[in-house]
Amino acid sequence: METPTVDETLRILRWLAGKGIEFLADVGPAGGVLSPEDVVAYARDPDAFRAACCDCSVEHLANWRVWKDDHLQCRGITKQGTRCSKMGDLDAQTDPTRFKPGISDRCKIHRLGERD
C-alpha cells in the first residue's frame, strides 16, 4: 500500500471534518481541535508542532516535559550528593511557556544556587 500524498491526505481529512469529525491533540496549553492542515503538520513533526503551539523551542518543550514527567521534582543536588525530592514551581506544570530551566525545576533552596 502506498502512502497517500499530502494533497490526498488533506482531501480525506477535509471530507471527514465536513462530516463533523474533529481531530484532537494534546499539545500543551494550545491543545484542542486541529484543522486538517494542523493534522498534517502534526503528523510530519509532532515535537515541532507542539513547540510552535506553545510558542517555544523544541528543546525547551522537551526539557519541560522531562521535568513534568519526573513528577515536578527539584533537580537540585543536596550536600549528601543525592537529588532533592522537593517540588519545583507548580505554576509551570501545565504551561511550558512559564517554565524556566534552573528556576521552575528547582525548589526555593536550590533555585538560589544554595545547597541544603
C-alpha positions in Angstrom: 0.0 0.0 0.0 1.4 3.4 -1.0 1.5 6.3 1.4 -1.0 8.9 0.3 0.3 12.3 -0.8 -0.3 15.4 1.3 -3.0 16.6 -1.1 -4.8 13.2 -0.8 -4.5 13.2 2.9 -5.8 16.8 3.2 -8.8 15.9 0.9 -9.7 12.9 3.1 -9.2 14.9 6.3 -11.3 17.8 5.0 -14.0 15.3 3.9 -14.1 13.8 7.4 -14.2 17.3 9.0 -17.1 18.1 6.8 -18.9 15.1 8.2 -18.4 16.5 11.7 -15.4 14.6 12.8 -13.0 16.6 14.9 -9.3 16.0 15.3 -7.9 16.5 18.8 -4.4 16.6 20.1 -2.8 17.3 23.5 -0.2 19.9 22.5 0.1 21.8 25.8 -2.0 24.8 26.7 -2.9 25.3 23.0 -4.3 21.8 22.7 -7.7 21.1 21.3 -9.4 20.8 17.9 -7.0 20.7 15.0 -7.7 21.7 11.4 -6.9 19.2 8.6 -3.8 21.2 7.9 -2.7 21.0 11.5 -3.2 17.3 11.5 -0.8 17.0 8.5 1.8 19.3 10.3 1.4 17.3 13.5 2.0 14.0 11.6 5.1 15.4 9.9 6.8 16.5 13.2 4.8 16.2 16.4 7.5 17.9 18.5 7.9 20.9 16.3 4.1 21.3 16.1 3.8 21.1 19.9 6.6 23.6 20.3 5.1 26.0 17.8 1.7 25.8 19.6 3.4 26.6 22.9 5.5 29.3 21.3 8.8 27.8 22.5 11.7 25.8 21.0 11.6 22.0 20.6 14.5 21.8 23.1 12.6 24.0 25.7 9.5 21.9 25.4 11.5 18.6 25.7 13.2 19.9 28.9 9.8 20.9 30.4 8.3 17.5 29.5 11.1 15.6 31.2 10.7 17.7 34.3 6.9 17.3 34.2 7.2 13.5 33.6 9.6 13.4 36.6 6.8 14.4 38.9 7.8 18.0 39.0 10.6 17.4 41.5 13.5 19.7 42.1 16.6 18.8 40.1 18.9 20.2 42.7 21.6 18.1 44.4 21.8 18.0 48.2 25.0 18.2 50.3 24.9 14.4 50.6 25.1 14.2 46.8 21.5 13.0 46.3 18.8 14.6 44.3 16.4 16.8 46.2 12.9 15.5 46.3 11.1 18.7 47.0 8.6 20.1 44.4 9.6 22.7 41.9 7.5 25.6 40.7 4.0 24.2 40.3 2.9 27.3 38.3 4.9 25.9 35.4 3.4 22.4 35.5 0.7 23.0 32.9 2.3 25.7 30.8 5.7 25.2 29.2 5.9 28.9 28.4 6.1 29.6 32.1 8.9 27.0 32.6 12.4 28.4 33.2 15.1 25.8 33.5 17.1 26.2 36.7 14.3 28.1 38.3 11.0 26.3 37.7 12.6 22.9 38.1 14.2 23.7 41.5 12.8 24.2 45.0 13.4 27.6 46.6 16.7 26.5 48.2 18.2 25.1 45.0 16.7 27.9 42.9 19.0 30.3 44.7 22.0 28.1 44.0 22.4 27.1 47.6 22.8 23.6 48.9 20.8 22.1 51.8 
